[in-house]
Amino acid sequence: MSGTQADSASKRSLGTVAMKWHGDTLELLDQRLLPNEERWLSHGSALEVARSIREMVVRGAPAIGISAAYGVALAARGAGRDRWRQDIEAGINALAESRPTAVNLFWALNFMSDILAGCDTQANAIGRLAEGAIQIHEDDIKANLAMAGHALDIMDDKTPFSVLTHCNTGALATGGYGTALGVIRRLHEAGRLKRVFADETRPWLQGSRLTAWELMRDNIPVTLNADGAAGWILNQNEVKWVVVGADRITANGDVANKIGTYSLAVLARHHKVRFMVVAPSSTVDMSLASGKEIPIEEREGLELREIRGTAIAPEGVDVFNPVFDVTPASLIDAIVTERGVVHNPNMTGMKQMFGQPQRA
């Protein structure tokens, strides 16, 4: 497959893109440097892609899954002729170890592993795995568009209203349109959006560095706020919905998302503001009964003690730095996927939409 043929998914994405596939290399936009610098990093192997996922060059559950799929395709191209299957499997294992919480990563790797199982030659694997990665990328864009449509169907406010969002769930975090930010993008396109309030989202500041940057590029009205200001913003009665993404959703409707999401859900319930989670069905993990079973990644304390090399805390202070928290289903008004909407999610509603829980 030529680079021209394989570049189709990247070209069909909408808005800013986080990745570009060229058939023999994967370019990732280094999101650690935004908004000050737009730098693309070229990757020629699964190990390089795994490193970029681990070091947060690329982030956001759907984008991580798509990047990992392309990483498997690169593993096929770089595999040894006599042990090509083992080399590809080693690449899959390296990618699986990059981030523990985002289930999209493992969904994508399982999808690619199933393709690999049906390949009888390295040449066959190279072609079919590249096609599989492109399919995942294109399907994600289609899912984003479908989710946006489902979400707007249940947002019944007649006049333009404001929303509040957390982290970055837009084109940068997906195949190219957005989950929660895709809903916001569609509201704007429909003339129904008054303003987006974007949490800065410590400690990586995805809200201030990425969401504000992405929305401003698309001329969508955005106001940046400190995470601690969210409660007071909700108190002013301008925000009608809190709209967030997800990294894993369990069989009872509990949701793991960027740290701070749980606090927002509590605040939203207190202020009678509706709370929506928007994520592709690949984020749903019916093998886990509840959020108590979700592995929560913790990262090094330096991320809290410093900002881009500048110390902001006493050297050596103990740090608690979980990347995600779990919002119980009881605080969620709607989970929106490309398959449809689960209102007031619980085990029954989740089973109706996604089937019986399957224990791992």
N, C-alpha and C positions, 0 to 999 in steps of 0.2 A: 504494500500500500504506500502510495507516494505521500509526501508531506502535504501537497496540495489537496489530495483527497481527504487526508486525515485531519485537516485543519477546520473541517466543516462545523463542528460543535462550537468551537471558540468563536467563529464568525457569526453564528446564529444567536449567540447570547445577546441580551438586551442591556444597554447601559455599560457601565464600567465592568471590565473583566478582571478576574484574579489569575487566570491561567491561559496559556496558549500552547496548543499541541501541534507539533510540526512533523509528526510521524516518526522521527528518530530522536527528538529532544522534547522536553517539557519545560516551558518558561513559566515561572511563578513570579508575580508581582510581590516584592518584599514589603509586606504590610507593616513590618516593624519600623520602617523609615517614613511612612506616610504621617502627616501630609507634607513634610518638608522636602521629600525626595521621592521620585518615582523611578525605582530601579528594578529591572527584571533580571532574575537569576536563571541561568540555563542548567537543566538537569539531564544527565545522560544515563542514570542508573537508578535502581530501586533504593539503594542505600542513600544516594543524594536526596531523593524525594523524602525518604523517612527522616533524614536529618532536618529538612526544611519543615516538615510537619511538627517534629518534636520541638524545634526552636521557634515555631510560630511565625515563620515566613508566610505560611498559609494557615488560616484558621477559619473556624466556622464548620459545623459538622458536615453539611453537604459538600463544601469545597474540599475538606479533608478526604472524604470518601472518593470524590472524583479524582483528586490528585493521586491517591493511593492506587486507584485503578490504572491510571496512566503509568504509575511506577511499576506495576506488574508487567505492563506492555514493554516497558524499557528493560525489565529483567529478562524477558524473552529474547530481545534483540542482543543483549550482552552475554547470554548464557554460553557456556562451553558446548562444543558440538557433541562431545561424548557423554556429557552429564547435564544436558539442557534442562531436563525436568527437575532434577535436584536443585539446580541453580535458580530456577524460577521459584520453586518452593521456598528456598532460602530467602529470596527477595520478599516473598509474601510474609514470611515470619518476621523479617526485619521491619516491614511496614506495620504489622500487627502490634509490635512493641512500641510504636512511636507515641501513641496517646491512648489511655485506657478507658475514657468515659464515652466518647462519641461513638454510638453504635453504628452510625453510617459507615465508619471506617471498616468495621468487621462485616457489615452487610456487603459492601463493595468487594472486599477481599474474598468472601464466600462466593459471590457471583463469579468473580474471575477464576477462583479455584475450580468451580464447576465447569467452566469453559476449558480450563487446562486439562481436566480429567478426560475430556473427549478429543484431545489432540494426540495424533500419533507420530507427528514429526515436529522438529523445531520450526520449520518453515510454516507449517500449519498453525502452530502456537503463536508465532509472531503476528500473522495476519488476523487470526481470530481474537486474540487478546486485545489487539489495537481496536478492532471493531467493537469489542465488548466495552472498552473504556469510553469510546465515543458514544456508544448507546447510553451508558450511565449518564454522561454529560448532557446529552440531548434530552433524555427523559427527565433529568432534574429541571431543566428550563421549562419543559412542558408542565411539570408538576407545580412549579412556582406560579405559572400563569393560571392553572386550574385552582390553586389554593386562594389566590387573590380574588377570583370570581366567587368562590364559596363564601369567603369572609365578607365580601360586600353585600351578599344576599342577606346576611343576618345583622348587619349594621344598619338599623332601621331609622337612625336619626335623619330628619328631613332637611335640616339646614347644616351647612359646613361646621365641623367640630374639630377639636384638637385631640391628639393622641399622645401618649407617652410611651417611649420604647427604651430598651436597655441593650447594651452591647452593640454589635453590628450584625445584622441579619440580612444584608442587602446583596447586591451583585458581587461584592467582594467575598462574601461568605458562602456563595452558592455557585451554580453554573453560570449565572449571569443576570438574574432579575431580582431575586430575593424571596425570603419566606415572610417574616413579619414586616420587613421593609418593602417587600413586594406588595403586600396589602396596602401599606402606606403610599407606595408609588401609584397603585391603582386608584386609591381614594383621590389623590391629586389629579390624576388623569380625568377622573369623573367629575371634578369640580366640587368635591365634597369634603376636602381637607382644609381646615383653617390653619393649623400649625402643628408641627411635630416638636415635642419636648424630648430631647435626647440626653439621657443620663451619661455623664462622662465615662463611667464604668472603670473604676480602679480595679487592679493596679496597672493594667495594660492600656487603659484609656481608649478602648475601642470606640466608645461613643464620641469622644472629642476628636480623636485622630482620624477615624474612619467614617462613622455615620454622618457626622457633620460635614466632612469633606465630600462624601458621596452625594448627600442631599443638596449641598450647595452647587455642585457640578450640574445637577439636574434641575436647578432652579425651584426646588421644593422648600417652602418656608420652614426653617428649623431654628429652634432656640436651644442652646446648650445649657445644661444645668449640672451642678454638683450632685452626686448621688444622694447626699443628705438633704437636698432641697425637694426631693420627689414628693414627700408627704405634704409639704406646704403647697406645692403646685396642685396636687389632687384636691386639697382643701378649698381651692378657689372656684371649683365647679365648672371649669372650662374644658377639662379633659373628660371625654366620655368613655374611652377605652384605653387600657394598657395593653399593648400588643408586643409580644416577645416571641423568640424562637425556642428551640429545644435541642439538646444533645442526646437525650434518651427519654423515652416515654414508656412506662411499664404497663402491665396488663390491667391495673386498676386505675390508670389515668394519672398517676404521679409523674412529675416532670423534672428531670435534671436539666438545668440551664446555668448560664453564667452566674457566678456568685453575686448576690444582690437581688436575684429574681424572687426568691422567697419573701424577702422584705417587702418588695413591691406588691406582691399578692396580698400580704397582710394589710398593707396600707390601702390598697384598692378596695378590699372587702369592707374596711372600716368606713371609707368614704363613699361607698355604694357606686364605685366605678367598676365597669365590667372588665374582666380579665381574659384575654385571648392568647392561646398558644398556637403558633403556626409552624408546622414542620412537615416534611415529606413522610410518607408511610414507612420509609426505610429507617426512620428514627424510632419507630415503635418496636419495642422488644417484649413480645408476649411471653418470653421465657422467664421473665422476672415478674413475680407477683406484685411487688410494690417497690417504691423508691428506697426502702431500707436495704435492698439488695444491689443497688447501683454502686459500683466502685467510684469513689470520688477522688479525682487526681489532686494531689497537693504539690506545689512547686516551691522552689527555693525562696528563702526569706529575702534575698537580695532584691527581688522584684518590688518588695514593699519598702525596703530600707533606702533604695536609690531610685531616681528617675534619670535615665540616660546618663548614668555614671556620676550623677551629683547626689551626695548623701543628703537624705532628708530625715534621718532618724539616727539615734545613738548607735555607734558601731557595736555589733555583737548583741543587740537586743533580740530577745526571742520573738519569733514571728509565726503566726498562724496564717497560712496562705492557701486555702482551698480554692480551686479554680471554679468549682460548681457548687450549687446547693440544690436541694430537692423541694419543690413546691407540691404540697399534697393536692390531690384531685379535688378535695372539698373546697379549695380556694379558687378553682378555675371554672369560668363560665362556659368556655368552649375550646375544644381542641380541633383545629382545622388542618386537614391533610388534603392531598389531591383526590382522595376517595370521597370526601365529604366532611361533615361536621359532627362531632360528638358533643352534644350539649350536656352540661353538668356531669362531666365524665365520672364513670364508675366502672366496675368490672363488667356489668351487664352491657352497658353501652359500648365499651371497648370490644367485647366479644362479638357484638352484632356487626361492628364495622370491620374488625380484623381477624375474627375467627377465634377458636378456642386457644387458650394459653398453651404453649408448648414448652415444657420444662426442658432446660438444657441438659 
